[in-house]
Amino acid sequence: MSAVTDPKAFGKVAVLMGGWSAERQVSLWSGEGIVTALRARGVDAHGVDVASPEQLFSLKAEGYVRVFNILHGTGGEDGTVQAILDLLGLPYPGSGVLASALAMDKLTTKRVWKAEGLPTPGFRVLESLADAHAAAKTFGYPFIIKPAADGSSVGVSKIKTAEQIDAAYALARGDSDRVVMAEQFIGRAGKNDEFTCPILLGRALPVIRIEPDGEFYDYHAKYISNDTRYHCPSGLDAGFEAEVQALCLKAFALAGCRHWGRVDFLIGEDGRPQLLELNTLPGMTSHSLVPMAAKAVGIDYAELCWRLLEATL
């Protein structure tokens, strides 16, 4: 149960949403849900559609005493907004500057995990198209090409033939010269399921097994399709799930993350988990996974928002 019972304890709360990343629309959906939930419980919550970092410097003057940041992707999730809020002395649930910046960079996250002996699929940085073709020789088909630092599976491609490499590399690089990486494809014959373990206030919530509509769990499967299937409980053996939850908690803590997030992983042909990436500001939409896992242990959406806000006190 929550320790705080009086919504006035939170004061005036800014729910930061929108932002300037490729995930702007998802953030707006998340933010609207949070504002509605907090207001329903008496919190003086206000949605703030953030168009630029400069806008944040007026939050204190506008009377806000704490923030619920749900700005997904670049800016909101990479430590930039966290640094501004820290400078302003405005508390917020979620990871701080260092952990946010680290987790946003999939490449660096994987390097940290690998250095600490945690399992993660093989990877290499792609500095040129030639590197991308060389990665096919290293990993074989299929393999993955993706930006090292973008969320919601933006710019991610599953490569099955050499003819797909050029377009996938261009998509991942985008028009801003993003760092691109290739990654070993992890899967099981006849299955395209993926897994995620939400983390809430030091506790690993139930694992969710995802059967995406399509080849893998891309933007369409996440936010648009009604045919992606989510299984919570996951159907994994209880003992194995407990092992995976412990691994995900360790992976989360190693990156210095706090309060809440999600650790995504795959299961290979050998039946072992392979850590894929960290998400320090997961979606809070109707399709989102943290609310789904929380609900499975009796924490409804409004209570989830309340508990996260409580972490700022």
Secondary structure in CASP SS format (residue, H / E / C, confidence):
PFRMAT SS
TARGET T0000
AUTHOR 0000-0000-0000
METHOD secondary structure of the structure
MODEL  1
M C 1.00
S C 1.00
A C 1.00
V C 1.00
T C 1.00
D C 1.00
P H 1.00
K H 1.00
A H 1.00
F H 1.00
G C 1.00
K E 1.00
V E 1.00
A E 1.00
V E 1.00
L E 1.00
M E 1.00
G E 1.00
G C 1.00
W C 1.00
S C 1.00
A C 1.00
E C 1.00
R H 1.00
Q H 1.00
V H 1.00
S H 1.00
L H 1.00
W H 1.00
S H 1.00
G H 1.00
E H 1.00
G H 1.00
I H 1.00
V H 1.00
T H 1.00
A H 1.00
L H 1.00
R H 1.00
A H 1.00
R C 1.00
G C 1.00
V C 1.00
D E 1.00
A E 1.00
H E 1.00
G E 1.00
V E 1.00
D E 1.00
V E 1.00
A C 1.00
S C 1.00
P H 1.00
E H 1.00
Q H 1.00
L H 1.00
F H 1.00
S H 1.00
L C 1.00
K C 1.00
A C 1.00
E C 1.00
G C 1.00
Y C 1.00
V C 1.00
R E 1.00
V E 1.00
F E 1.00
N E 1.00
I C 1.00
L C 1.00
H C 1.00
G C 1.00
T C 1.00
G C 1.00
G C 1.00
E C 1.00
D C 1.00
G C 1.00
T H 1.00
V H 1.00
Q H 1.00
A H 1.00
I H 1.00
L H 1.00
D H 1.00
L H 1.00
L H 1.00
G C 1.00
L C 1.00
P C 1.00
Y C 1.00
P C 1.00
G C 1.00
S C 1.00
G C 1.00
V H 1.00
L H 1.00
A H 1.00
S H 1.00
A H 1.00
L H 1.00
A H 1.00
M H 1.00
D C 1.00
K H 1.00
L H 1.00
T H 1.00
T H 1.00
K H 1.00
R H 1.00
V H 1.00
W H 1.00
K H 1.00
A H 1.00
E C 1.00
G C 1.00
L C 1.00
P C 1.00
T C 1.00
P C 1.00
G C 1.00
F E 1.00
R E 1.00
V E 1.00
L E 1.00
E C 1.00
S C 1.00
L H 1.00
A H 1.00
D H 1.00
A H 1.00
H H 1.00
A H 1.00
A H 1.00
A H 1.00
K H 1.00
T H 1.00
F H 1.00
G C 1.00
Y C 1.00
P C 1.00
F E 1.00
I E 1.00
I E 1.00
K E 1.00
P E 1.00
A C 1.00
A C 1.00
D C 1.00
G C 1.00
S C 1.00
S C 1.00
V C 1.00
G C 1.00
V C 1.00
S E 1.00
K E 1.00
I E 1.00
K C 1.00
T C 1.00
A H 1.00
E H 1.00
Q H 1.00
I H 1.00
D H 1.00
A H 1.00
A H 1.00
Y H 1.00
A H 1.00
L H 1.00
A H 1.00
R H 1.00
G C 1.00
D C 1.00
S C 1.00
D C 1.00
R C 1.00
V C 1.00
V E 1.00
M E 1.00
A E 1.00
E E 1.00
Q E 1.00
F C 1.00
I C 1.00
G C 1.00
R E 1.00
A C 1.00
G C 1.00
K E 1.00
N C 1.00
D C 1.00
E E 1.00
F E 1.00
T E 1.00
C E 1.00
P E 1.00
I E 1.00
L E 1.00
L C 1.00
G C 1.00
R E 1.00
A E 1.00
L C 1.00
P C 1.00
V C 1.00
I E 1.00
R E 1.00
I E 1.00
E E 1.00
P C 1.00
D C 1.00
G C 1.00
E C 1.00
F C 1.00
Y C 1.00
D C 1.00
Y H 1.00
H H 1.00
A H 1.00
K H 1.00
Y H 1.00
I H 1.00
S C 1.00
N C 1.00
D C 1.00
T C 1.00
R E 1.00
Y E 1.00
H E 1.00
C C 1.00
P C 1.00
S C 1.00
G C 1.00
L C 1.00
D C 1.00
A H 1.00
G H 1.00
F H 1.00
E H 1.00
A H 1.00
E H 1.00
V H 1.00
Q H 1.00
A H 1.00
L H 1.00
C H 1.00
L H 1.00
K H 1.00
A H 1.00
F H 1.00
A H 1.00
L H 1.00
A C 1.00
G C 1.00
C C 1.00
R C 1.00
H C 1.00
W E 1.00
G E 1.00
R E 1.00
V E 1.00
D E 1.00
F E 1.00
L E 1.00
I E 1.00
G C 1.00
E C 1.00
D C 1.00
G C 1.00
R C 1.00
P E 1.00
Q E 1.00
L E 1.00
L E 1.00
E E 1.00
L E 1.00
N E 1.00
T C 1.00
L C 1.00
P C 1.00
G C 1.00
M C 1.00
T C 1.00
S C 1.00
H C 1.00
S C 1.00
L H 1.00
V H 1.00
P H 1.00
M H 1.00
A H 1.00
A H 1.00
K H 1.00
A H 1.00
V C 1.00
G C 1.00
I C 1.00
D C 1.00
Y H 1.00
A H 1.00
E H 1.00
L H 1.00
C H 1.00
W H 1.00
R H 1.00
L H 1.00
L H 1.00
E H 1.00
A C 1.00
T C 1.00
L C 1.00
END
